[in-house]
Amino acid sequence: MIETDFPPLVIRGRRLLPIIQGGMGIGVSAHRLAGHVAREGAIGTIASVELRRLHPDLMARTRRSHDHDTLFATNLVALDREIRMARRICGPDGFLAVNVMKALKHDVELVRQACESGADAIIMGAGLPLDLPDIVTGFDDVALIPILSEIRGIRAVIRRWQRKGRLPDAIVIEHPRYAGGHLGAAAIDDLADSRYDFAGIITAARELFDSLGIAPERIPLIAAGGINSHAHVRELIGMGYAGVQIGTPFAVTEEGDAHPNFKKVLAEATPQDIVTFMSTAGLPARAVLTPWLEKYLQREDALCARADPARARCPRNLECLKHCGFKDGNPQAGQFCIETQLAAAQRGDIKRGLFFRGAEALPFGSEIRPVHDLLMLLLTGKTEKQQSVA
């Protein structure tokens, strides 16, 4: 394990490096990335959505299928494979989490499969995971970590879980102004609201814990969004956070499961290339302005104006999201098939893909470096090259 002067992140008695690698789908954080992060002593995370796309035999089985049950069943098989392959990389002592979006139609089945396949933790965002303790019944050793963005969500989850005799094993506090992918705000205009600021949330959370009789160390708080340097990690841990969750910098590592073109798009994006828009899930999202996204945004107003619940449908019967603006004909949400565009990115199709990315610069610029180098930089401020010279 990398030596650092930061205190360990303790979850269910496990002493870990204070870094969670964020879950990134489709196929961006799967077994290779999660397994190597966990092998280093941090928390590696597999994103559960559409993992069948990483398995040629499963894709061959479903290539022309429009049968929803068949498509989903292969994703459960793929999730099981990915967890087991990640475990072979990190060994029995590695801490593996699975990220399951609450917004997914089959969140319950994915959580149960992750538990059955040996995940150490479930990380859930994109909605309030109020029923997560019920879903994991029978898997009492699996840690539960919600992703939330403001104190109201924290209060709602803790109070509901307390009535079920459960508390979160940690809470990821994600700042929507900086994070990539789906963002925890109701509207784009809310992204910079001060209620999401890390300093304010940790103060409010401590007051909430005190009012509920919860010791502050019982629920470690993890900061997420825009964290890209050792100095930033030190600032947040000094503020009282027990660790940080980081996504985009891990996506572009050598061990990342993403296509080389995916890494290239993320690594070479300038601040002007990164935009926010309304996703099909009805949430703001942040991504790189690729040719497809630029064309879509030019047509967005017209597409939303034509949205019609009576005529809308899922073109492939995927039904991946519980509520999809495109499938449901909701003019307040995105009007495109998110699975199609994310799948194009997973294949490395720069012209047609949707490439989610955080707003901040990457630690190594456009360089593609190993997971170990990234963790060394974040935890010590040094790289292996710097250490060997010293």
Secondary structure by P-SEA (a helix, b strand, c coil): ccccccccccccccccccccccccccccccaaaaaaaaaaccbbbbbccccccccaaaaaaccccccaaaaaaaaaaaaaaaaaaaaaaacccbbbbbbbbccccaaaaaaaaaaaacccbbbbcccccccccccccccccbbbbbbbccaaaaaaaaaaaaaacccccbbbbccccccccccccccccccccccccaaaaaaaaaaaaaaaccccccbbbbbbcccccaaaaaaaaaacccbbbbcccccccccccccaaaaaaaaaccccccccccccccbbbbbcccaaaaaaaaaaaaaaaacccccccccccccccccccccccccccccccaaaaaaaaaacccccbbbbbcccccccccccccaaaaaaaaaccccaaaaaac
